[in-house]
Structures are given as C-alpha cells and as structure tokens.
Amino acid sequence: MNPSEDSRRAGRGLVSIAGAKGYFIVTSYAVQLLLPRIFGEAKEFGLYSATMSGVAILTNVLIVATIQSVSKFVSEDESRAEVTLRQGLRVQTLVGGILALALFVFAPAIARLLLDDQLTRLLRVASVVVFAYALYAAVVGSLNGRHWFSKQARLDFTFSTLRTVGILAGAALGFGAIGAVAGFATASATILSISLIWIGFGKRGEPIPLRRWIGFMAPIWTYQLCLNGILMIDLQVLKRTATEIAFASTATSQAAVDLANQYVGYYRAAQTFAFVPYQLIISLTFVVFPMISKATSIGNREAAQSTVQHAMRLSLLLLLLVAAPTSGAAHGVMQLAYPAEYLTGAPALSILVFGVAAFALFAVAATAISGAGQPSLAAIIAGVSLLAVAVANRVLVMRTGLGEGTLVAAATGTTIGMVIALILSAWVIYKLFGVFIPVATWLRAALAAGVGYATATATPHDSPVMALAALAVGFTSSLAVLVVTRELTRDDWHALRRIVRRD
C-alpha cells in the first residue's frame, strides 16, 4: 500500500471511530442525565457510580489491552488474521473467566474494604460485564488490526445504544442501582453475541507462541490497569475516606454510608463533564497505535516522529479549546444535566477538567510509547501517577474533612497525579523520538486557554441556555487566539477538510 492510500485509510478510520466515540459520549450523557432523576436520590447514584467505576477499571483494561495486543499481531501479518482472532478469543476466554470469577467470589471482601455491604450483589452482577468485555475486545482488536475501522465503529455504535437502553431500562424498573447494573450486564452479553455472529470465531491454524503473546500483553495490562486506575481510583478513595470521616459524626453506620455515597454521587457528576476532553481524544489512540507500530517495525523513524508530534500538538489544542470554557463556566455546565443539589460538584469540575486534559495528553503519548515497543515504560509512568493520585486524594480529603472543600480536595489530588504523568511521558517521548510539542505551541495554547476561561467566566451562565452560550463564547475566543497567533494555520484547516472529505 502506498503512503497516500495509507493516509486516506487512517483519515477515514479516525473519522469513523471518532464518530462512534462521539455517539458514545452522547449516549453516556443520556445515562448521566436521566439516572439521577430515575433514582431520585444522590446516594443511589453514588452507589451505582462506586460499583461501576471500580468495575470500569477492569473492563477498560480488557478493552484497550486486548485490542492493542490482537491489533498488533493481526497488523504484522493480515493473512493470518482469522487464526489470530481465534487465538485471541481463546486467551480472552481464560483471562475474562478468571477475572469474572474472582470478582464474583471476592465481592464481599471488596464491599468490606469500601465499608458498604450493598456493593456485594452489585459487583457479582457486574462480573458478567467483565467476562463479556474480555471476548468482545478480541473481536474489535481483530477489526482494528485489519484497519476495518468502519466495522469497528458500527459495533461501537451498536454497543453504545444497547448499553444506554439497558442501564436506563434496568433502573426504570424500580430496582435502583442493581437494576441499572443488570441492564448493563445484559447489554454486554448481547453485544458479545452480535459481534461473534457477525465477525465469527476465526479459523484454526498455527498460533503465535503463547510466550510472545503474553510477553507483549503483560506490560500493556500493567499500564492499562494503572491508566484506568488514575481515572477511577479517586472515586474509590473518596468513598472509603468519606465513609470513615462520616462514621465519626453520624448516628448510624447506614447514615454514614449514605452520606459518603452522596459525596460520591456529586463527584461522579463532576467527573462526567471533566472526562469530556479525554473522551474526545481517546479515539485518536486507536489510529495512532497501529501507525506508530508499523513505522517503528520497518525502521521509518521520520514517519514515527511526524505522527507523534502532529498527534500531540493537535491534541493539546483541542483539549484546551474544550477544557478552558468548561472550567470557566463549571457552575452552569453542571446544570446542563443535573438537579440543583449536584451543583456541589461544580468547583471540583473547574479544577478536574484541566487535570483530565493533562491525562488525555499523557494517554496519547503513552500510546505512542507502547506502539514503539516500549509498553513497560508507559506502565511505569502510569504506576507512579496512580500512586500519586491515590496518596494525594487520601491526604487532601482527610485533611479537609466533609464539607464544601471535600470534592475540591479530591479533584486537586487527582490533578496533581495526572500532571505528573504528563511530565514524565513528555520526557520519555523526547528520548524515544526526539520530538514533543514545541514550546511556542505551549505558550500560544496557554494564552488561548486563559482567554477562553476568562470569557466563559465573564459570560452569565446561571441557566442551561446561558451555560451553552458561555461555552460557545469561551470556545470561540480561544479559537480566535489560536488563529490570530497563527498556531492554527491554513494547512491545519486544509488537513481537517481532507480528512472529512475522505470519509
């Protein structure tokens, strides 16, 4: 395949997968908008969030690590794609089965660790999600490795729809958090069945040596476990710490658990909007990984450098265009989806969204590091950051106690750990590729973000309509600064138009 065709396929793939990711974001917000209203109480939303945020660490690891592993081996020799798919399904049946069984068996111990016995049955139902994700990821990885991005996007579109309907319908039956988790489990089992019927189980053939498979997958597993832990561990730390503090000031243990779940619910609401920058960028990693992997495998350092620098630069600009106005109008943004009581999380959102922007840049950088054959370095950086997030959250929340500053303390602790991850990954990227985001770009982007934040803050945003107006004003003003300073040039616009037309 010639370079121009390769570029066209990458462009179409990015647009297709980005479209599926955009749809996932929309459906996720449908869930976040309606669940609190269906539940009626923040403590029930907090209980659901505490359950699924912990499970999400496992499922996200399964999805990304498996997709990257299967994609890697398929892309190396597409003629053996069906054989590799079959092997991937066999490996994931074992891995997913062990994890799902462990979650089911140890659910009571996890519940005790988080000081909430209600979690036991929810975690046991969620074990179905873990097993289904393990096998589904192998199918998607095969599609990704063959650059069948459109089929991958169609599966993702279908799953997003099933997931949304399942969670909301399960909650609407009146069973609370357990109903929502059961709906999620049903959707996961359904998409697994659809994917296997549509794509198949692969074919028999000489398998890749298991030692090589595990040798490549293990560091990615470690990295992904830490990566998703960085995103989700603060919710678990907050739940445990808030419950401990509440025990000292409430009459009963159940009252303490309910109070902690309220804080978890408010913080999860803030996370929902703070995660938007990451969700917008993560689709880029599915295209960057195979491109970097291929370039490094054939020794094309120049192509790898170009891909890394362009991906990092454009990611930074997009992230700040979204994060700055969201932070400036955080109070209004929360009103877009939540009842008034959830506005307690607005100050945390104002801080956390910048932390997540740093984390999203780290995710792109870490994907390039893994694609270059150094997943262990990405894992080490993620591990250091995870430890920083957990410790900073625990220390800051314990020091602050329960009150107005609790959620801000949690958001600050998370942001500290995420910034550490970005700094370390930038150093590794520079060592591996000799490039990173130019200093001039950082300065112009910072100026644009400052202007976007200030204009969004200055624009009244005390209602959902005005919040949207504030976001639009902040985004537009940031974009204008990037254009005026020539950080965004005509070449960037032409490149974007070419990608859109190729779809």
C-alpha positions as CSV (number, residue, x, y, z in Angstrom):
1,M,0.0,0.0,0.0
2,N,1.4,3.4,-1.0
3,P,1.7,6.2,1.6
4,S,-1.2,8.3,0.2
5,E,-3.6,5.3,0.4
6,D,-2.4,4.6,3.9
7,S,-3.0,8.2,4.9
8,R,-6.5,8.1,3.4
9,R,-7.4,4.9,5.3
10,A,-6.0,6.4,8.5
11,G,-8.1,9.6,7.9
12,R,-11.3,7.6,7.3
13,G,-10.6,5.5,10.2
14,L,-10.1,8.4,12.5
15,V,-13.4,10.0,11.4
16,S,-15.3,6.7,11.7
17,I,-14.0,5.8,15.2
18,A,-14.3,9.5,16.3
19,G,-17.9,9.4,15.2
20,A,-18.5,6.3,17.2
21,K,-16.8,7.8,20.2
22,G,-18.9,11.0,19.8
23,Y,-22.0,8.9,19.8
24,F,-20.7,7.1,22.9
25,I,-20.3,10.4,24.6
26,V,-23.8,11.5,23.7
27,T,-25.4,8.2,25.0
28,S,-23.3,8.4,28.1
29,Y,-24.7,11.8,28.8
30,A,-28.2,10.4,28.3
31,V,-27.4,8.0,31.1
32,Q,-25.9,10.6,33.3
33,L,-28.8,13.0,32.7
34,L,-31.5,10.5,33.4
35,L,-30.1,8.2,36.0
36,P,-30.1,10.7,38.9
37,R,-33.8,11.6,38.1
38,I,-34.8,7.9,37.9
39,F,-33.0,7.1,41.1
40,G,-34.4,10.1,42.9
41,E,-31.6,10.3,45.5
42,A,-27.9,11.1,45.1
43,K,-26.9,8.3,47.4
44,E,-28.3,5.7,44.9
45,F,-26.5,7.3,42.0
46,G,-23.4,7.3,44.2
47,L,-23.8,3.6,45.0
48,Y,-24.1,2.8,41.2
49,S,-21.1,5.0,40.5
50,A,-19.0,3.4,43.2
51,T,-19.8,0.0,41.7
52,M,-19.3,0.7,38.1
53,S,-16.2,2.9,38.5
54,G,-14.4,0.1,40.1
55,V,-15.6,-2.4,37.5
56,A,-14.6,0.0,34.8
57,I,-11.0,-0.3,35.8
58,L,-11.1,-3.9,34.8
59,T,-13.3,-3.6,31.7
60,N,-11.3,-0.7,30.3
61,V,-8.1,-2.7,30.8
62,L,-9.7,-5.6,29.0
63,I,-10.9,-3.5,26.1
64,V,-7.7,-1.5,25.4
65,A,-5.0,-4.0,26.3
66,T,-6.8,-6.7,24.3
67,I,-7.5,-4.5,21.3
68,Q,-3.8,-3.4,21.2
69,S,-2.5,-6.9,21.5
70,V,-4.7,-8.5,18.9
71,S,-4.4,-5.5,16.6
72,K,-0.6,-5.7,16.9
73,F,-0.4,-9.4,15.9
74,V,-3.0,-9.0,13.2
75,S,-1.3,-6.0,11.6
76,E,2.0,-7.8,11.4
77,D,0.5,-10.5,9.1
78,E,-3.0,-9.8,7.9
79,S,-3.1,-13.1,6.1
80,R,-3.3,-14.8,9.4
81,A,-6.0,-12.5,10.9
82,E,-8.6,-15.3,11.3
83,V,-6.1,-17.5,13.1
84,T,-5.0,-14.7,15.4
85,L,-8.7,-13.9,16.1
86,R,-9.3,-17.4,17.2
87,Q,-6.3,-17.4,19.5
88,G,-7.3,-14.1,20.9
89,L,-10.7,-15.4,21.8
90,R,-9.2,-18.4,23.5
91,V,-6.8,-16.3,25.5
92,Q,-9.6,-13.9,26.5
93,T,-11.9,-16.7,27.5
94,L,-9.4,-17.8,30.0
95,V,-8.4,-14.3,31.2
96,G,-12.0,-13.0,31.3
97,G,-13.2,-16.1,33.0
98,I,-10.7,-15.9,35.8
99,L,-11.3,-12.1,36.4
100,A,-15.1,-12.5,36.3
101,L,-14.9,-15.4,38.8
102,A,-12.6,-13.5,41.0
103,L,-14.9,-10.5,41.1
104,F,-17.8,-12.7,41.9
105,V,-16.0,-14.6,44.7
106,F,-14.3,-11.6,46.3
107,A,-17.2,-9.2,46.0
108,P,-17.9,-9.4,49.8
109,A,-14.3,-8.5,50.6
110,I,-14.3,-5.6,48.2
111,A,-17.5,-4.4,49.8
112,R,-16.0,-4.5,53.2
113,L,-12.9,-2.6,52.0
114,L,-15.2,0.2,50.9
115,L,-17.3,-0.1,54.1
116,D,-20.5,-0.8,52.2
117,D,-22.1,-4.2,52.2
118,Q,-24.6,-3.1,49.5
119,L,-21.8,-3.4,46.9
120,T,-21.6,-7.2,47.1
121,R,-24.6,-8.1,45.0
122,L,-23.9,-5.3,42.5
123,L,-20.4,-6.4,41.9
124,R,-21.5,-10.0,41.4
125,V,-23.9,-9.0,38.7
126,A,-21.2,-6.8,37.1
127,S,-18.9,-9.9,36.8
128,V,-21.0,-10.7,33.7
129,V,-19.8,-7.4,32.1
130,V,-16.2,-8.3,32.8
131,F,-16.4,-11.7,31.0
132,A,-18.3,-10.2,28.0
133,Y,-15.9,-7.4,27.6
134,A,-12.9,-9.8,27.5
135,L,-14.2,-11.6,24.4
136,Y,-15.7,-8.6,22.7
137,A,-12.3,-6.8,22.9
138,A,-10.7,-9.6,20.9
139,V,-13.2,-9.2,18.1
140,V,-12.7,-5.4,18.0
141,G,-8.9,-5.9,18.1
142,S,-9.0,-8.1,15.0
143,L,-11.0,-5.4,13.2
144,N,-8.6,-2.7,14.3
145,G,-5.5,-4.6,13.2
146,R,-7.0,-5.2,9.7
147,H,-7.9,-1.4,9.5
148,W,-11.5,-2.3,9.3
149,F,-12.3,0.9,11.2
150,S,-15.9,1.2,9.8
151,K,-16.9,-2.2,11.1
152,Q,-15.3,-1.4,14.4
153,A,-17.3,1.9,14.6
154,R,-20.5,0.1,13.7
155,L,-20.0,-2.4,16.6
156,D,-19.3,0.5,18.9
157,F,-22.4,2.4,17.8
158,T,-24.5,-0.7,18.5
159,F,-23.0,-1.3,21.9
160,S,-23.5,2.3,22.9
161,T,-27.2,2.0,22.1
162,L,-27.6,-1.3,23.9
163,R,-25.7,-0.1,26.9
164,T,-27.8,3.1,27.2
165,V,-31.1,1.3,26.8
166,G,-30.1,-1.5,29.2
167,I,-29.0,0.8,32.0
168,L,-31.9,3.2,31.8
169,A,-34.5,0.4,31.4
170,G,-33.0,-1.6,34.3
171,A,-33.1,1.5,36.6
172,A,-36.6,2.4,35.5
173,L,-38.0,-0.9,36.7
174,G,-37.6,0.5,40.2
175,F,-34.8,-1.8,41.5
176,G,-32.4,1.1,41.9
177,A,-28.7,0.6,41.3
178,I,-28.9,-3.2,41.0
179,G,-31.4,-2.7,38.1
180,A,-29.0,-0.4,36.3
181,V,-26.1,-2.8,36.7
182,A,-28.2,-5.7,35.5
183,G,-29.2,-3.7,32.4
184,F,-25.5,-3.1,31.7
185,A,-24.7,-6.8,32.1
186,T,-27.5,-7.7,29.6
187,A,-26.2,-5.2,27.1
188,S,-22.7,-6.5,27.3
189,A,-23.8,-10.1,26.8
190,T,-25.9,-9.1,23.8
191,I,-23.1,-7.2,22.0
192,L,-20.7,-10.1,22.5
193,S,-23.2,-12.4,20.8
194,I,-23.8,-10.0,17.9
195,S,-20.0,-9.5,17.3
196,L,-19.3,-13.2,17.3
197,I,-22.2,-13.9,14.9
198,W,-21.2,-11.1,12.6
199,I,-17.4,-11.4,12.6
200,G,-17.0,-15.1,13.6
201,F,-14.7,-17.1,15.8
202,G,-11.7,-17.2,13.5
203,K,-10.0,-20.2,12.0
204,R,-7.7,-23.0,13.2
205,G,-4.0,-22.6,12.4
206,E,-0.6,-22.4,13.9
207,P,-0.9,-20.0,16.8
208,I,1.5,-17.3,17.8
209,P,3.8,-18.6,20.6
210,L,1.9,-18.0,23.9
211,R,5.1,-16.7,25.5
212,R,5.3,-13.9,22.9
213,W,1.7,-13.1,23.2
214,I,1.8,-12.9,27.0
215,G,5.2,-11.1,26.8
216,F,3.6,-8.3,24.7
217,M,0.3,-8.2,26.6
218,A,1.5,-8.2,30.2
219,P,3.2,-4.8,30.2
220,I,0.1,-3.3,28.4
221,W,-2.1,-4.9,31.1
222,T,0.0,-3.3,33.8
223,Y,-0.1,0.0,32.0
224,Q,-3.8,0.0,31.4
225,L,-4.6,-1.1,34.9
226,C,-2.6,1.9,36.2
227,L,-4.1,4.2,33.5
228,N,-7.7,3.4,34.3
229,G,-6.8,3.4,38.0
230,I,-5.7,7.0,37.6
231,L,-9.1,7.9,36.1
232,M,-11.2,6.0,38.7
233,I,-9.3,5.4,41.9
234,D,-10.1,8.8,43.3
235,L,-13.8,7.8,43.4
236,Q,-12.9,4.7,45.4
237,V,-10.6,6.6,47.7
238,L,-13.2,9.3,48.2
239,K,-15.9,6.7,49.1
240,R,-13.7,4.9,51.7
241,T,-12.3,8.2,53.2
242,A,-15.7,10.0,53.3
243,T,-17.3,7.0,55.0
244,E,-14.6,6.8,57.6
245,I,-15.0,10.5,58.4
246,A,-18.8,10.2,58.4
247,F,-18.7,7.4,60.9
248,A,-17.4,9.8,63.5
249,S,-20.2,12.3,63.0
250,T,-23.4,10.3,62.2
251,A,-25.7,8.3,64.4
252,T,-25.7,5.0,62.5
253,S,-23.4,3.2,60.1
254,Q,-26.0,3.3,57.3
255,A,-26.3,7.0,57.7
256,A,-22.5,7.3,57.3
257,V,-22.6,5.1,54.2
258,D,-25.5,7.1,52.7
259,L,-23.7,10.4,53.3
260,A,-20.5,9.1,51.7
261,N,-22.5,7.9,48.7
262,Q,-24.0,11.4,48.3
263,Y,-20.5,12.8,48.0
264,V,-19.6,10.1,45.6
265,G,-22.6,10.9,43.5
266,Y,-21.8,14.6,43.4
267,Y,-18.2,13.9,42.5
268,R,-19.2,11.4,39.8
269,A,-21.4,14.1,38.2
270,A,-18.3,16.5,38.1
271,Q,-16.2,13.7,36.6
272,T,-18.8,13.2,33.8
273,F,-18.1,16.6,32.3
274,A,-14.4,16.6,33.3
275,F,-13.9,13.4,31.2
276,V,-15.1,15.0,28.0
277,P,-11.7,16.1,26.8
278,Y,-10.3,12.6,27.4
279,Q,-13.3,11.0,25.6
280,L,-12.8,13.3,22.6
281,I,-9.1,12.4,22.3
282,I,-9.0,8.7,23.1
283,S,-10.3,7.8,19.7
284,L,-7.1,9.1,18.3
285,T,-5.1,6.4,20.1
286,F,-6.8,3.7,18.1
287,V,-5.4,5.1,14.9
288,V,-2.0,6.3,16.3
289,F,-1.1,2.9,17.8
290,P,-1.0,0.8,14.6
291,M,0.6,3.7,12.6
292,I,3.4,4.0,15.2
293,S,3.7,0.3,15.5
294,K,4.1,-0.2,11.7
295,A,6.5,2.8,11.3
296,T,8.8,1.5,14.1
297,S,8.7,-2.1,12.9
298,I,10.1,-1.1,9.4
299,G,12.5,1.5,10.9
300,N,10.8,4.6,9.5
301,R,11.8,7.0,12.3
302,E,10.8,10.1,10.3
303,A,7.2,8.9,9.9
304,A,7.0,8.0,13.6
305,Q,8.3,11.4,14.6
306,S,5.8,13.2,12.4
307,T,2.9,11.2,13.6
308,V,3.8,11.7,17.3
309,Q,4.4,15.4,17.0
310,H,1.3,16.2,15.0
311,A,-0.9,14.0,17.2
312,M,0.4,15.6,20.4
313,R,0.2,19.2,19.1
314,L,-3.4,18.9,17.7
315,S,-4.5,17.0,20.9
316,L,-3.2,19.9,23.1
317,L,-5.1,22.5,21.1
318,L,-8.4,20.6,21.0
319,L,-8.1,19.7,24.7
320,L,-7.7,23.3,25.8
321,L,-10.4,24.5,23.5
322,V,-12.8,22.3,25.4
323,A,-11.3,22.4,28.9
324,A,-10.9,26.2,29.4
325,P,-14.5,27.2,28.8
326,T,-15.8,24.2,30.7
327,S,-13.7,25.3,33.7
328,G,-14.8,28.9,33.4
329,A,-18.5,28.1,33.3
330,A,-18.4,25.0,35.5
331,H,-21.4,26.0,37.6
332,G,-23.6,26.4,34.5
333,V,-22.2,23.3,32.9
334,M,-23.4,21.2,35.8
335,Q,-26.9,22.5,35.3
336,L,-27.0,21.0,31.8
337,A,-27.6,17.5,33.1
338,Y,-28.1,17.5,36.9
339,P,-30.6,18.7,39.5
340,A,-29.6,21.6,41.7
341,E,-28.2,19.6,44.5
342,Y,-25.5,18.2,42.2
343,L,-24.1,21.7,41.7
344,T,-22.0,20.9,44.8
345,G,-19.6,19.3,42.3
346,A,-19.0,22.5,40.2
347,P,-15.9,23.7,42.0
348,A,-14.3,20.3,41.6
349,L,-15.2,20.3,37.9
350,S,-13.4,23.6,37.4
351,I,-10.1,22.0,38.6
352,L,-10.5,18.4,37.5
353,V,-11.2,19.2,33.8
354,F,-7.6,20.6,33.4
355,G,-6.2,17.6,35.2
356,V,-8.1,15.3,32.7
357,A,-6.7,17.4,29.8
358,A,-3.2,16.6,31.1
359,F,-4.1,13.0,31.5
360,A,-5.5,12.8,27.9
361,L,-2.2,14.1,26.5
362,F,-0.4,11.5,28.6
363,A,-2.7,8.8,27.1
364,V,-1.7,9.8,23.6
365,A,1.9,10.0,24.5
366,A,1.8,6.6,26.2
367,T,0.1,5.0,23.2
368,A,3.0,6.2,21.1
369,I,5.4,4.8,23.6
370,S,3.6,1.4,23.6
371,G,3.4,1.5,19.8
372,A,7.2,2.0,19.6
373,G,7.6,-1.3,21.5
374,Q,8.2,0.1,25.0
375,P,4.9,-0.6,26.9
376,S,6.8,-1.2,30.1
377,L,7.9,2.5,30.2
378,A,4.3,3.6,29.8
379,A,3.3,1.2,32.6
380,I,6.0,2.6,34.9
381,I,4.8,6.2,34.4
382,A,1.2,5.2,34.9
383,G,2.1,3.4,38.1
384,V,3.9,6.4,39.5
385,S,1.0,8.6,38.6
386,L,-1.6,6.2,40.1
387,L,0.3,6.1,43.4
388,A,0.4,9.9,43.4
389,V,-3.4,10.2,42.7
390,A,-4.3,7.8,45.5
391,V,-2.0,9.3,48.1
392,A,-2.8,12.9,47.2
393,N,-6.5,12.2,47.4
394,R,-6.3,10.4,50.7
395,V,-4.2,13.0,52.3
396,L,-6.1,16.0,51.0
397,V,-9.6,14.6,51.7
398,M,-8.6,13.5,55.2
399,R,-7.1,17.0,55.9
400,T,-10.2,18.8,54.5
401,G,-12.9,16.6,56.1
402,L,-16.5,16.6,54.9
403,G,-17.8,19.9,53.8
404,E,-17.6,22.4,51.0
405,G,-14.0,21.7,50.3
406,T,-14.2,17.9,50.1
407,L,-14.7,17.5,46.4
408,V,-12.2,20.2,45.6
409,A,-9.6,18.4,47.6
410,A,-10.3,15.2,45.7
411,A,-10.1,17.0,42.3
412,T,-6.8,18.7,43.3
413,G,-5.3,15.4,44.4
414,T,-6.2,13.8,41.1
415,T,-4.9,16.7,39.0
416,I,-1.6,16.5,40.8
417,G,-1.1,12.9,39.8
418,M,-2.3,13.5,36.2
419,V,0.2,16.3,35.7
420,I,3.0,14.2,37.0
421,A,2.1,11.5,34.3
422,L,2.2,14.1,31.5
423,I,5.6,15.5,32.6
424,L,7.2,12.0,32.8
425,S,5.7,10.9,29.5
426,A,6.9,14.0,27.7
427,W,10.4,13.3,28.8
428,V,10.2,9.7,27.5
429,I,8.7,10.7,24.2
430,Y,11.5,13.2,23.7
431,K,14.1,10.5,24.5
432,L,12.5,8.0,22.1
433,F,11.5,10.2,19.2
434,G,13.5,13.4,19.7
435,V,10.3,15.5,19.4
436,F,7.4,16.7,21.5
437,I,5.0,19.7,21.5
438,P,7.0,22.8,20.6
439,V,7.5,25.4,23.4
440,A,5.8,28.1,21.2
441,T,2.7,25.9,20.9
442,W,2.5,25.6,24.7
443,L,2.7,29.3,25.1
444,R,0.1,30.1,22.5
445,A,-2.2,27.4,23.8
446,A,-1.9,28.7,27.3
447,L,-2.8,32.2,26.1
448,A,-5.8,30.8,24.3
449,A,-6.9,28.8,27.3
450,G,-6.6,31.8,29.6
451,V,-8.8,33.9,27.2
452,G,-11.3,31.1,26.9
453,Y,-11.5,30.7,30.6
454,A,-11.9,34.4,31.3
455,T,-14.6,35.0,28.7
456,A,-16.6,31.9,29.8
457,T,-16.4,33.1,33.4
458,A,-17.5,36.6,32.5
459,T,-20.4,35.4,30.4
460,P,-23.5,34.8,32.7
461,H,-24.1,31.1,33.0
462,D,-26.8,30.7,35.6
463,S,-29.1,28.7,33.4
464,P,-28.6,25.8,31.0
465,V,-29.1,28.1,28.0
466,M,-26.7,30.7,29.2
467,A,-24.2,27.9,30.1
468,L,-24.2,26.8,26.5
469,A,-23.7,30.4,25.5
470,A,-20.8,30.8,27.8
471,L,-19.2,27.6,26.5
472,A,-19.6,28.9,22.9
473,V,-18.1,32.3,23.7
474,G,-15.2,30.7,25.6
475,F,-14.5,28.2,22.8
476,T,-14.8,30.9,20.1
477,S,-12.5,33.3,21.9
478,S,-9.9,30.5,22.4
479,L,-10.1,29.5,18.8
480,A,-9.7,33.2,17.7
481,V,-6.5,33.5,19.7
482,L,-5.0,30.4,18.1
483,V,-5.9,31.7,14.6
484,V,-4.5,35.2,15.3
485,T,-1.3,33.9,16.8
486,R,-1.1,31.6,13.8
487,E,-0.9,28.5,15.9
488,L,-3.7,27.2,13.7
489,T,-2.8,27.8,10.1
490,R,-4.4,27.3,6.7
491,D,-2.5,24.0,6.4
492,D,-4.3,22.7,9.6
493,W,-7.7,23.6,8.2
494,H,-6.9,22.0,4.8
495,A,-5.8,18.8,6.6
496,L,-9.0,18.7,8.5
497,R,-11.1,19.3,5.4
498,R,-9.2,16.5,3.6
499,I,-10.0,14.1,6.4
500,V,-13.7,15.0,6.4
501,R,-14.0,14.6,2.6
502,R,-12.3,11.2,2.7
503,D,-15.0,9.9,4.9
